[in-house]
Amino acid sequence: MPADGGRGGAGLSARSKARKRALDVLYEADLRDLDPLAVLADHVGRADPPIPGYAVTLVEGVCSHRSQIDDAVGRYSTGWSLQRMAPVDRNLLRLGAYELLFAPDIPDAVAIDEAVRLAKLLSGEEAPGFVNGILARVLDERRADGGPASSAGNAPPVGGRAPSGGPASPGPASPGPASPVGTRSANDHK
C-alpha cells in the first residue's frame, strides 16, 4: 500500500496522520509476515518520514493486546475469519478495536470515524460499512461488559451500515446496522 494509499493525506489532523502511519506499519508487517514491532523499529530508525509518537503507541498497543483484539473482532466478523479479510481491513479493525477497548482517552465516535475514514481512503467500496459495523459491535460488547467509558461527553452517532454482500463484505451474516457509538466528543481527539 503506498504511504498515502494513492489518494493523498492532505487535510488530516496530526492524530489522523499518526493512525495512517500506524496502519502502514501494521500492513507492511502483515504482508511481509514480520513482527510489527520490528517493522516499527525499522521505520523509527530510518525516520523518513518520521513516525509520530501516537503511531508508536498504536502499534505497540495493538501488539500488546492483539489476542484480545483479534478475539473481539473475530466474534463479529461472521463468515469472515481475520485471515480471510483484506490485510488493510484486518489492520484497520485492529487499530479501531485497540482505541475502543484500550484507549479510554479517545472518544468512541472518533475511534470508529477514523477507522471508517481510512477504509474509505484505502480499501474497497464495501469496507467502510464493514469496518463501522464490526467496530460498533465491539463497542456494544465493551459497554455491555461494563468496560471503561471514555472521559469525554456525548457525540452524535456514526452513521452507516455494514455491507450485505459482495466480495469485501461478511456475507449474509453481516454485522447489520451499526449502533450509535457516541459516548465521547467526536472533535476532541482527531
C-alpha positions, -999 to 999 in steps of 0.1 A, spaced: 0 0 0 15 34 -9 22 57 20 -9 77 11 -29 49 -4 -26 67 -37 -53 92 -26 -34 118 -6 -35 127 31 -39 164 29 -61 179 55 -57 152 80 -51 161 117 -19 150 134 -37 121 151 -52 111 118 -18 110 102 -4 90 131 -32 65 127 -23 62 90 13 57 98 5 30 124 -17 13 97 12 15 73 35 -3 98 9 -30 106 0 -35 70 37 -39 60 43 -64 88 12 -83 78 21 -86 41 57 -94 48 49 -118 77 72 -99 101 68 -88 137 51 -54 137 74 -42 164 105 -50 143 89 -31 113 81 -2 136 117 -1 149 130 -1 113 107 28 104 116 47 136 153 41 129 150 55 93 128 84 104 120 91 68 93 102 72 94 105 110 70 82 129 47 102 152 46 92 189 10 83 187 17 59 158 42 42 180 17 40 208 -9 25 185 14 -2 170 27 -11 205 -8 -12 219 -22 -34 191 8 -58 196 3 -59 233 -34 -67 231 -35 -85 198 -51 -117 211 -79 -98 228 -84 -75 198 -85 -104 173 -109 -123 195 -133 -93 198 -131 -86 160 -135 -123 152 -167 -126 172 -185 -101 149 -169 -108 115 -193 -137 109 -184 -157 79 -150 -138 76 -121 -151 96 -94 -125 102 -71 -143 78 -97 -141 50 -101 -104 53 -82 -80 32 -50 -71 51 -58 -34 52 -93 -41 66 -79 -65 92 -54 -40 104 -79 -11 104 -102 -32 126 -72 -39 149 -64 -2 152 -101 8 158 -107 -20 183 -75 -11 202 -87 25 206 -122 14 216 -110 -12 241 -77 1 255 -76 39 249 -103 55 271 -90 90 263 -101 86 227 -138 92 221 -156 62 208 -170 81 179 -136 93 169 -121 58 170 -148 44 147 -149 75 125 -112 75 119 -112 38 111 -140 43 86 -123 73 71 -91 53 65 -113 25 50 -128 50 26 -93 61 16 -75 28 14 -99 -1 9 -128 -13 -12 -162 1 -16 -178 -22 10 -150 -17 36 -163 14 54 -196 -2 63 -179 -34 72 -154 -17 95 -182 5 110 -205 -24 117 -178 -46 134 -164 -18 155 -199 -7 166 -205 -43 178 -171 -44 196 -182 -11 213 -216 -25 222 -199 -56 238 -175 -33 258 -204 -13 271 -224 -45 279 -194 -59 298 -191 -26 318 -159 -17 300 -143 17 307 -163 47 295 -145 75 278 -136 106 296 -154 129 271 -190 138 266 -217 126 242 -212 127 205 -236 122 176 -240 86 163 -218 74 135 -240 65 105 -237 37 81 -245 1 77 -224 -30 73 -224 -44 38 -249 -71 29 -229 -89 2 -201 -86 -23 -165 -96 -22 -154 -73 6 -184 -80 28 -190 -105 56 -217 -122 35 -253 -130 46 -245 -129 83 -232 -93 82 -228 -72 113 -260 -54 104 -269 -18 112 -243 0 132 -254 11 166 -249 46 178 -214 50 192 -215 84 207 -202 85 243 -173 107 237 -169 140 220 -160 134 183 -140 166 180 -117 161 210 -91 137 197 -90 136 159 
